[in-house]
Amino acid sequence: MGILDRLRGRRDDVADGERWLVLGLGNPDNEYGGTRHNVGSDVVRRLAERLGVSLKAHKARANVAETRNEPGGPALVLAVPHGYMNKSGGPAEALAQFYKVDHERLVVVHDDLDLELGRIRLKRGGGTAGHNGLKDIAQRTGSPDFLRVRVGIGRPQGRQPARDYVLKRFGAHEQDDAELARERGGDAVLDLVASGLEAAQNRHHAG
């Protein structure tokens, strides 16, 4: 098997229970690309570019790429659901079943209002803090106990409603921090699948 085959991780080379599903949350990119709420899907798209693979349409209503972080490394399924944030659970459930991934290896990358722009935090399970994507995934997969990579987008200034703020694009003065967040989010995913949750937390919670 050649290097590209090893990097991309053919399905028949991976035993059940050894694959990770990494789901980046967002709304349709043609309408909401570049908004704060789409930073999770941005992280996964950027990660696919870094690993040299293309996301392609899958019957589970998501764009998907199969890969590895390095030759012989963990097998990854990178996915961005089609449709709107509050319907993320359907693709998550379908992909988890198709690839035989349980909650231990389901990683959801999403925006987080409670973290300042650019900060990354990792956790397993917990509440959804009103995040409709997380809520739908928990409902459809039957448990909130999946892994989360939380990408900070900060809170709105003044009295701007949070629901309006998350659907706005990053301002010119925020672009550098937003770009850094997309890169750091991908780093956090790779550290998580390679080294485990505690080690990834120790690295990414230090700043």
RAPE-V974291 format. One record per residue. N is the residue number from 1. PHI is phi as a letter, one per 30 degrees, with the letter a starting at -180 (NA if undefined). PSI is psi in degrees with one decimal (NA if undefined). D_CENTER is the distance of its C-alpha to the mean C-alpha in Angstrom with 2 decimals. Layout:
# RAPE-V974291
n: (N,N)
phi: (PHI,PHI)
psi: (PSI,PSI)
d_center: (D_CENTER,D_CENTER)
This chain:
# RAPE-V974291
n: (1,2,3,4,5,6,7,8,9,10,11,12,13,14,15,16,17,18,19,20,21,22,23,24,25,26,27,28,29,30,31,32,33,34,35,36,37,38,39,40,41,42,43,44,45,46,47,48,49,50,51,52,53,54,55,56,57,58,59,60,61,62,63,64,65,66,67,68,69,70,71,72,73,74,75,76,77,78,79,80,81,82,83,84,85,86,87,88,89,90,91,92,93,94,95,96,97,98,99,100,101,102,103,104,105,106,107,108,109,110,111,112,113,114,115,116,117,118,119,120,121,122,123,124,125,126,127,128,129,130,131,132,133,134,135,136,137,138,139,140,141,142,143,144,145,146,147,148,149,150,151,152,153,154,155,156,157,158,159,160,161,162,163,164,165,166,167,168,169,170,171,172,173,174,175,176,177,178,179,180,181,182,183,184,185,186,187,188,189,190,191,192,193,194,195,196,197,198,199,200,201,202,203,204,205,206,207)
phi: (NA,d,d,d,d,d,d,d,i,d,e,d,c,c,d,e,i,c,c,c,c,c,c,c,c,l,c,e,d,d,c,b,e,i,d,d,d,c,d,d,d,d,e,d,d,d,d,e,d,d,c,i,b,c,d,b,e,b,d,d,i,a,c,b,b,c,a,b,d,a,e,i,d,e,d,b,c,c,b,b,d,d,i,c,e,d,c,d,d,d,d,d,d,d,d,d,d,d,c,h,c,c,d,d,b,c,c,c,c,b,d,b,d,d,c,d,e,j,d,b,b,b,a,c,i,j,d,c,h,i,d,d,d,d,d,d,d,e,d,d,d,i,a,d,d,c,d,b,c,c,c,d,b,i,c,d,d,i,c,d,d,e,d,d,d,d,c,c,d,d,d,e,d,c,d,d,d,d,d,d,d,d,d,d,d,d,e,d,e,d,d,d,d,d,b,j,d,d,d,d,d,e,d,c,c,d,d)
psi: (133.7,172.0,-44.0,-38.9,-41.3,-40.4,-38.1,-13.0,78.7,142.3,-38.8,-4.1,-3.1,124.2,152.3,138.7,2.5,-0.8,146.3,137.9,119.0,114.2,120.8,121.9,145.8,178.4,170.2,127.6,-27.8,-21.7,-33.8,13.0,136.1,-0.8,163.2,-38.0,-17.5,8.0,-30.1,-46.9,-33.3,-41.6,-45.5,-38.9,-44.0,-39.9,-40.8,-42.1,-45.5,-35.0,0.9,31.1,159.3,135.4,129.4,154.0,135.6,152.8,-14.8,15.7,52.0,158.3,132.1,145.4,138.5,134.6,-173.3,155.3,-22.0,161.0,126.1,-2.4,-177.1,139.6,130.0,141.6,111.9,132.7,141.7,113.7,147.1,162.0,-160.6,159.3,-44.6,2.3,24.8,-22.7,-35.7,-54.7,-38.3,-47.1,-46.3,-42.1,-39.6,-39.3,-43.6,-43.6,3.2,52.5,128.5,-177.5,-25.6,-26.7,16.4,119.5,121.3,123.9,125.0,160.9,152.3,117.9,-26.4,0.6,139.8,156.1,126.5,-18.2,145.4,133.5,147.0,146.5,167.5,131.4,-161.1,-172.1,-178.4,-8.4,35.8,5.6,113.5,-30.0,-47.2,-40.9,-44.1,-37.2,-44.1,-41.1,-45.2,-32.8,-9.6,5.6,146.3,4.3,36.6,166.0,145.4,136.1,108.2,123.1,115.3,136.0,-2.1,169.5,153.8,151.2,150.7,-137.9,14.7,125.6,141.4,-35.7,-29.0,-39.5,-44.6,-20.8,4.6,153.5,155.3,139.7,166.7,-37.4,-9.9,-7.5,-41.8,-43.1,-36.4,-41.1,-42.0,-38.7,-40.1,-40.5,-45.4,-35.5,-42.9,-41.1,-42.8,-40.8,-48.9,-40.0,-38.8,-49.5,-26.5,-36.1,-10.4,166.9,-48.7,-43.6,-40.5,-39.4,-44.0,-35.9,-46.3,-12.7,-1.4,-31.3,NA)
d_center: (28.93,28.07,25.51,23.30,23.45,22.46,19.50,18.23,18.98,21.14,20.55,24.14,23.76,21.25,22.69,21.31,19.25,18.26,15.09,11.47,9.02,5.36,4.16,3.05,6.03,9.26,12.90,14.88,14.76,18.54,19.23,16.52,15.26,15.28,15.22,13.74,11.99,10.09,8.73,5.01,6.09,8.34,6.43,5.51,9.07,10.52,9.52,11.16,14.06,14.50,14.80,17.13,15.76,15.55,13.37,16.07,16.83,16.75,19.05,16.33,15.74,12.66,12.51,11.99,12.91,14.26,14.82,15.47,14.87,18.70,21.67,22.01,18.68,16.11,15.35,11.80,10.69,7.99,7.75,7.83,10.24,13.60,15.34,14.76,12.32,14.89,14.98,11.46,13.19,15.37,13.04,11.15,14.71,16.07,13.65,14.02,17.73,18.02,16.49,18.00,15.02,15.78,14.10,14.77,12.28,9.56,6.40,4.42,2.67,5.87,9.23,12.09,15.72,17.24,16.16,17.93,16.40,14.82,14.75,12.00,12.39,11.28,12.81,13.47,14.59,16.58,17.05,15.00,17.00,17.52,13.95,14.63,11.26,11.14,14.83,14.79,12.45,14.78,17.74,17.05,16.02,18.81,17.32,15.16,15.11,11.60,9.75,7.79,6.67,8.64,9.28,12.90,14.49,17.87,20.27,22.68,26.16,29.15,29.03,26.36,24.57,20.92,20.24,21.84,20.32,16.63,17.75,19.56,18.71,18.78,22.43,24.15,24.49,20.76,19.66,20.01,18.00,15.19,15.26,15.35,12.31,10.28,12.02,11.83,8.09,8.36,11.43,10.08,7.86,11.15,13.34,11.87,12.44,15.64,17.26,16.01,14.87,18.14,18.42,14.99,15.94,19.31,18.10,15.55,17.50,20.66,20.40)
